[in-house]
Amino acid sequence: MKRMVLAAVAAASLGLAGCNSTNEGDRALVGGALGATTGAVIASAAGASTAGTIIAATTGAAAGAIVGSATTPRCVDQFGDPVPCPR
């Protein structure tokens, strides 16, 4: 049962991976969700306790949000002025 739940959570997180946005908040949110899921799945698969799994998920969420936000594309024109990114 535990493995089935983990597989369902991992599949749901893969669905989030397809979300592509140029909005910094959106990228931080998706990165945080993917990081939390990845941390929880790895900790649980490694046999961590419930507290260990929660710590891993929290750490993964923080790291994912930071990376997602930091990798937001910055679109500029040939003069270096900010412009809306193409979708």
FENKARA-V289863 format. One record per residue. N is the residue number from 0. PHI is phi in degrees with one decimal (none if undefined). BURIAL is # if it has 16 or more other C-alpha atoms within 10 Angstrom, else .. D_FIRST is the distance of its C-alpha to the first C-alpha in Angstrom with 1 decimal. Layout:
BEGIN
n->N phi->PHI burial->BURIAL d_first->D_FIRST
n->N phi->PHI burial->BURIAL d_first->D_FIRST
END
This chain:
BEGIN
n->0 phi->none burial->. d_first->0.0
n->1 phi->-61.4 burial->. d_first->3.8
n->2 phi->-66.5 burial->. d_first->5.5
n->3 phi->-67.0 burial->. d_first->5.1
n->4 phi->-64.5 burial->. d_first->6.4
n->5 phi->-61.7 burial-># d_first->8.7
n->6 phi->-65.0 burial->. d_first->9.9
n->7 phi->-65.9 burial->. d_first->10.7
n->8 phi->-66.3 burial->. d_first->12.5
n->9 phi->-63.8 burial-># d_first->14.3
n->10 phi->-65.4 burial->. d_first->15.4
n->11 phi->-65.2 burial->. d_first->16.8
n->12 phi->-69.1 burial-># d_first->18.6
n->13 phi->-65.3 burial->. d_first->20.2
n->14 phi->-64.3 burial->. d_first->21.6
n->15 phi->-68.1 burial->. d_first->23.3
n->16 phi->-62.4 burial->. d_first->24.7
n->17 phi->-78.4 burial->. d_first->26.9
n->18 phi->-74.4 burial->. d_first->28.6
n->19 phi->-117.8 burial->. d_first->32.0
n->20 phi->-140.2 burial->. d_first->34.5
n->21 phi->-101.8 burial-># d_first->37.6
n->22 phi->-86.0 burial->. d_first->37.1
n->23 phi->-60.5 burial-># d_first->36.5
n->24 phi->-66.0 burial->. d_first->34.4
n->25 phi->-62.3 burial-># d_first->32.1
n->26 phi->-66.6 burial-># d_first->31.6
n->27 phi->-66.7 burial-># d_first->30.9
n->28 phi->-64.4 burial-># d_first->28.3
n->29 phi->-66.7 burial-># d_first->26.5
n->30 phi->-61.3 burial-># d_first->26.9
n->31 phi->-64.4 burial-># d_first->25.5
n->32 phi->-65.8 burial-># d_first->22.3
n->33 phi->-66.7 burial-># d_first->21.8
n->34 phi->-65.4 burial-># d_first->22.6
n->35 phi->-63.6 burial-># d_first->20.2
n->36 phi->-62.9 burial-># d_first->17.3
n->37 phi->-63.0 burial-># d_first->18.4
n->38 phi->-60.7 burial-># d_first->19.0
n->39 phi->-66.9 burial-># d_first->15.6
n->40 phi->-66.2 burial-># d_first->13.8
n->41 phi->-65.0 burial->. d_first->16.3
n->42 phi->-64.0 burial-># d_first->16.3
n->43 phi->-67.1 burial-># d_first->12.6
n->44 phi->-66.6 burial->. d_first->12.8
n->45 phi->-81.4 burial->. d_first->15.9
n->46 phi->87.5 burial->. d_first->14.5
n->47 phi->-70.6 burial->. d_first->16.3
n->48 phi->-70.9 burial->. d_first->16.4
n->49 phi->-60.7 burial->. d_first->15.6
n->50 phi->-63.4 burial->. d_first->19.3
n->51 phi->-64.6 burial->. d_first->19.4
n->52 phi->-66.6 burial-># d_first->16.7
n->53 phi->-65.8 burial-># d_first->18.7
n->54 phi->-63.0 burial-># d_first->21.9
n->55 phi->-63.9 burial-># d_first->20.7
n->56 phi->-65.8 burial-># d_first->19.7
n->57 phi->-65.9 burial-># d_first->23.1
n->58 phi->-64.0 burial-># d_first->25.0
n->59 phi->-62.7 burial-># d_first->23.5
n->60 phi->-64.5 burial-># d_first->24.3
n->61 phi->-63.8 burial-># d_first->27.8
n->62 phi->-64.1 burial-># d_first->28.4
n->63 phi->-64.1 burial-># d_first->27.2
n->64 phi->-66.6 burial-># d_first->29.4
n->65 phi->-64.6 burial-># d_first->32.3
n->66 phi->-66.3 burial-># d_first->32.0
n->67 phi->-60.2 burial-># d_first->31.5
n->68 phi->-68.9 burial-># d_first->34.5
n->69 phi->-70.5 burial->. d_first->36.6
n->70 phi->-98.6 burial->. d_first->36.2
n->71 phi->-65.0 burial-># d_first->37.4
n->72 phi->-66.7 burial->. d_first->40.2
n->73 phi->-112.8 burial->. d_first->43.7
n->74 phi->-94.6 burial->. d_first->45.9
n->75 phi->-134.4 burial->. d_first->49.6
n->76 phi->-88.2 burial->. d_first->52.6
n->77 phi->-65.8 burial->. d_first->55.3
n->78 phi->-98.5 burial->. d_first->57.0
n->79 phi->87.1 burial->. d_first->53.9
n->80 phi->-84.6 burial->. d_first->53.5
n->81 phi->-64.3 burial->. d_first->50.1
n->82 phi->-135.8 burial->. d_first->49.2
n->83 phi->-63.3 burial->. d_first->46.2
n->84 phi->-73.9 burial->. d_first->43.8
n->85 phi->-67.4 burial->. d_first->43.6
n->86 phi->-101.5 burial->. d_first->40.5
END
